[in-house]
Amino acid sequence: MARIVASIFAESRDQVVRAAAKAAMAGADWLELRLDRWQRGDLTSLFRDLRLPALVACRTPEDGGHYRGTLAERRELLSAALDAGAQGIDLEGWEAWQPPAGRSRLRLRIRSFHSFTGVPKELDAIRAKLHANPGQIAKIVVTTHDLADAAPVFDLLRATDQREQPTVAFALGRTAWPTRLLAAVMGAPLVYGRVDDGEEATAPGQPSVALLHGLFRARELGPDTKVFGVLGNPALPSLGPWLHNRICRRLGVDAIYLPFETSRPEAVVEMLQRANLRGVSVTAPHKGAMAARCREIDDDAKAADAVNTVVFDGDGRWSGHNTDVAGVLEALAGAGVAHGDGRTACVLGAGGAARAGAAALARLGFAVTILARSLDAIRPYAAAHGFQLASMSAAVLGALAPAVVVQATPVGTRGRDGEDRLVPEWRPAKDCVVMDMVYQPRRTRFLQDAEAAGARTVDGLAMFLAQASAQARWFNGKHAPADGLARLLAGAPALTAG
C-alpha cells in the first residue's frame, strides 16, 4: 500500500516544524523537505522536532527546482541534512554521488527522473537506469497536455513488478493529477501531495494530504481497487469525486472515483482500463461519443440518445445508461410535478443534458419544445421523438407559455460569466416551474430571475443527487438513497448556495 508524502519547500526551522505538524495531523507518512531554498541555517536541531520522518531533496532549475549553488555545495547540504537526522533522500538519476551505504538512519532512497516537455518513449530504459543501484525507489515524472498522453506511464506501471523494482510514476499537467492516485492503484509505493491548500505546491497539480488521505484513501489503494470517474471536458470542477468516493466508503466498496478531463475520451478510457477502470460518469461534450461505443444501452439512454453512465465488464464490454432522465423526474417530483396532461414544457439547450430533460418531460406527458441557439445538431433527435423545435428567445417562450422550463446548458456555471443569461427578458408565469440543471452554484442567476417573477424554482442539486444515486447502483450494485446523499457533500469546497 502507498505511503503519503507531504512535500514542502523548506525555508526555515519554524516553518518546517509547523508544516510537519499539519501534515502529520492530515495523514501524511513522510515529509519531503525540498532544500532548494534553504538559507543555510542550522539543521542540527531541525529533525528532532519533526512529527514525521523526513526525506530530503535539492533540485536544480533543470530538474524543476530552484537551487543555484555549486554541485559540491548541494552535496554538502544534503549530507548535513542526513547527519542531522533525515531518514530518506531523493537524488536525480544523473547524480553520480550517493550517501555512504553505512548511514544507519536511511530508510528511503529514491532516484528521480523529470521530463517537463512531454513523455519520453524510453520509460523502461529510464527506470532500469534509476534502479542500477539496488534498494532504491525509481520516481519518474513526465508532463502531459491531455490526460490521454499519460498512456505510456500506465504501460510502464502495468509491466512493473513492484517487489523487484519499486516505481513511482505519474504525470504533471493541469488535468493529470489523478495519475498520482492511479499509480497507487497500480502498486506505486508513494503518493505525493502538498501539506494543505495554503502551502505552496512543490510541483503542479499536487492535491492536499487531507484529500489524499481522507477522500481518496490513498493508503488503502491497490490492485483490487475499482476505478471510477467523471469523463468530460471540463471534468475537474465536478462534485462527483466528492460524492462518489463517500458513497463507496459508506457502502463498504473498495473503489476510487476521480475526474478525467480530456478532449480524447475514447483514448482515456482505453488507457484507464489498464488501471482497473470499471465505470465512468459522462458529461459534456462526450455523451454522444460514448453512446456510440456502447454495445448495449438502456431504455433511458435510448430515449435521450445519450449516455451519462458507462459500465465496463470484465471482458471490456461497454454498457451505457442514462441516469439524468431519472434525475430530472425525481427533481421535478420534489416540486410537485408529476403529470404533464398535454401541457407545454420547454427545454433550453441542444446537448445530451437537454435530450435527457426532453425525454423525462415526455414521459410525464408534456408536449415538449426544445429551444436552442443552434438547432441543426438536434433536428434528427427531435424528429425521431416528435418534439417541436424553436429558436431561443423571450418572445418564443412568452408565446408558448410553458408550464415547465428546464435549463439544460452550462450557462450560469461557476467559473463562467455570472451575468451571462440565456433569455434575460423572459419572465415566467407565477404557476410555472423553472428548473436549472446547473448545480454550482445552486442559485443561478437564471433561477434568481425566475424566482423574482414568482415562479417555482428547482435547483440542479436535486437532479445531481438523484442521478448520482442511480449511478452508484450501476457502479457498485448497491443502493444509495438519494435523500441521504446531500449530507455527504458537507464541506465540499465548491458547493455554495449563491
Salt bridges, closest charged atoms under 4 A:
GLU11 OE2 - ARG37 NH1 3.07
ASP14 OD1 - ARG13 NH1 3.25
ASP29 OD1 - ARG219 NE 2.92
GLU32 OE2 - ARG59 NH2 3.95
ASP36 OD2 - ARG34 NH2 2.67
ASP49 OD2 - ARG13 NH2 2.09
GLU73 OE1 - ARG40 NH2 3.72
ASP83 OD1 - ARG103 NH1 2.61
ASP90 OD2 - ARG59 NH2 2.91
ASP90 OD2 - LYS139 NZ 3.95
GLU92 OE2 - ARG59 NH1 2.08
GLU92 OE1 - ARG74 NH2 2.76
GLU95 OE1 - ARG74 NH1 2.56
GLU95 OE2 - ARG75 NH2 2.58
ASP124 OD1 - ARG127 NH2 3.77
ASP149 OD1 - ARG264 NH1 2.73
ASP155 OD1 - ARG274 NH1 2.53
ASP161 OD1 - ARG163 NE 3.49
ASP196 OD2 - LYS22 NZ 3.17
GLU199 OE2 - LYS22 NZ 3.50
GLU200 OE1 - ARG37 NH1 2.86
GLU220 OE1 - ARG217 NH1 2.88
ASP254 OD1 - ARG217 NH2 3.16
GLU261 OE2 - ARG174 NH2 2.45
GLU266 OE1 - ARG293 NH1 2.77
ASP298 OD2 - HIS321 ND1 3.21
ASP300 OD1 - ARG363 NH2 2.67
ASP313 OD2 - ARG317 NE 2.92
ASP315 OD2 - ARG317 NH2 3.60
ASP324 OD2 - LYS287 NZ 2.79
ASP376 OD1 - ARG379 NE 3.60
GLU419 OE1 - ARG445 NH1 2.50
ASP449 OD2 - ARG421 NH2 2.73
ASP449 OD1 - ARG445 NE 3.23
GLU451 OE2 - ARG443 NH2 2.92
ASP459 OD2 - ARG442 NH2 3.27
